[in-house]
Amino acid sequence: MSALAVGDLEPGAGLPGSIATSGDAAVVGMPSDGGGGGTVLFLGRSPTGAWTVRNSLYPASTAPTYAAVKGKEVACGESGKAGEFECGNASLQSFLPISAIGGKRGTNMNDNWGWTDPVTKHEIAILGRTDGTSFVDVTDPSNPRYLGDLPKTKGSPSSAWRDMKTYKDHVFIVSDNAGEHGMQVFDLTRLRKVTTPQTFSPDVTYDRINSAHNIVSNEETGFMYTVGNSGGGETCGGGYHMIDVRDPKHPQFAGCFGDQNTGRAGTGYSHDAQCVVYRGPDEKYRGREICIGSNETAISIADLTDKKNPVAISRASYPNVAYAHQGWLTEDQKYFYLDDEGDESSGQGEAAKGTRTLVWDVSDLDDPVLVTEHVGVAKAIDHNLYVKGNRMYQANYTSGLRILDVTNPRDPREVGFFDTHPGDDGKPSFAGAWSVYPYFKSGTIVVTSIGEGVFFVRDRTSTVP
């Protein structure tokens, strides 16, 4: 058979699973196309011998879908629901399904972040999809406005993993298992003039990495750190690939760091991290750039102030470690909350009873101490968590957004929730809430849910008006 003209297939669709021909007609099965949903192509051969797609067929999705919710905030009623979604002390400001924010067939959601325009004060949600990044203006959270789509790097396959962080009015975007994706850099001020949804292109794509699992920002120093790097370029063993972004449109490689005693491969692979200018209780390190990595097998604390001479400070593992995934410091930098993504699904230790959050005392950076294990009221896998004031916001897959009071940082207490994935609570699995962004001044909380879309939620336990 001569070459087939199948330009409508997405990169990563893979080789055909099956081909059948009869004369000048052919049927081709592409099981990986459409985000894994699969496509059947019907081709015909012209008199010149060229094969072209004449039609296509794909199976209908069996996953539940939910209509957009806009126009008015939906309270958590006496039934314990806001519309179709179970809740407690949290209301639904609005919901946009994947199809309303640039998603195509087979598209799922992943990470998210936010940006507040310093000039217009508009609040912009930055939403990761398997095939790109969406921008939504949530200044009026009950009437969100989709601004447009930044597609994945041309030629890169769709990926379950996309992560983004901001610095100086730019967003920096990476994707894992995504071929030569690199780090996209997009100037967010371009969104100011948008009146109808646009398809954007990046201002620049940094190509010293190919794929990366996460990106870490220190907005005080102007450095980005890609972690979990793979697939080519300077991977830094999966550790910190350090990038100077003080001139955002001209990112510069600044060095590598990996704590060689951590990670499953012993190369210092870091799945995620938080980097801060340290102002905590350990006087020895005040003013230094300190990063706490969630490194699969342990947490790793490092001083990355001098990019040419980064220093590992300490590391610590813990009972029933499965996969040290992600964590965040309290605002006084005394405690670090860690989620382990693998312990609930494997039923290890306390995680067999509910979502386990590990509470670390990091007052002495040379000697982090595990002080307690908080076990949640719902059985679900924890994914990403962030701290704002005396609240911790967790995106816990099938149990959705969980809101914890950390006024006593050693004893977190759940005070609210919003379930973005109804119907299967108590069954730990990789569906539902992927991430949460709680840092808008308005109090609007952004929650991306893998197969559903994006939820804009208000924490009714908070003092934010």
Number of C-alpha atoms within 10 A of each C-alpha: 8 8 9 13 12 12 9 7 15 17 15 18 18 13 12 15 12 11 12 10 13 8 7 13 16 19 18 19 20 22 19 20 23 19 22 15 16 19 21 20 22 19 22 21 17 11 8 6 12 15 21 19 19 12 11 13 11 16 9 8 10 6 7 9 12 12 11 16 20 16 13 12 18 19 19 20 15 8 9 16 19 21 15 12 17 22 24 22 18 28 24 27 25 23 26 23 20 26 15 16 22 23 20 15 16 18 24 24 30 26 26 25 22 25 22 19 15 11 8 9 11 16 21 23 26 25 27 30 32 25 28 21 26 26 24 23 21 25 18 15 27 20 18 21 20 22 22 20 24 20 19 26 22 10 13 20 23 30 21 20 22 29 25 24 21 25 22 16 15 20 21 25 27 30 33 25 20 27 21 22 25 25 27 24 24 22 18 19 14 11 18 13 8 11 11 9 17 15 11 16 16 18 13 17 20 20 16 18 23 24 29 30 21 24 27 24 22 19 17 12 16 16 21 27 26 31 32 23 29 21 16 14 14 17 22 22 23 25 27 30 26 21 21 18 24 17 11 22 17 13 20 17 17 16 18 22 26 26 25 14 17 24 25 14 13 14 18 26 29 34 25 25 25 20 25 20 18 18 17 20 15 15 12 11 17 13 13 16 20 24 23 26 33 28 32 26 25 23 26 27 26 23 22 21 16 12 15 11 12 17 17 19 16 17 22 16 17 13 10 14 16 18 19 26 24 26 25 23 22 19 14 12 17 18 22 24 24 26 25 27 25 20 23 24 19 12 14 16 14 18 24 17 17 22 26 27 23 19 23 22 20 22 18 16 23 17 14 20 18 19 14 14 20 20 19 20 15 19 23 31 31 36 22 26 25 21 23 15 12 15 23 23 24 28 30 32 27 29 32 32 34 26 27 21 20 18 13 9 19 18 15 23 19 18 16 19 24 30 26 31 23 15 12 13 16 15 15 23 18 17 20 29 35 27 29 29 25 24 17 18 12 15 18 24 24 27 31 33 30 27 22 24 28 28 26 25 25 26 24 19 15 16 7 11 9
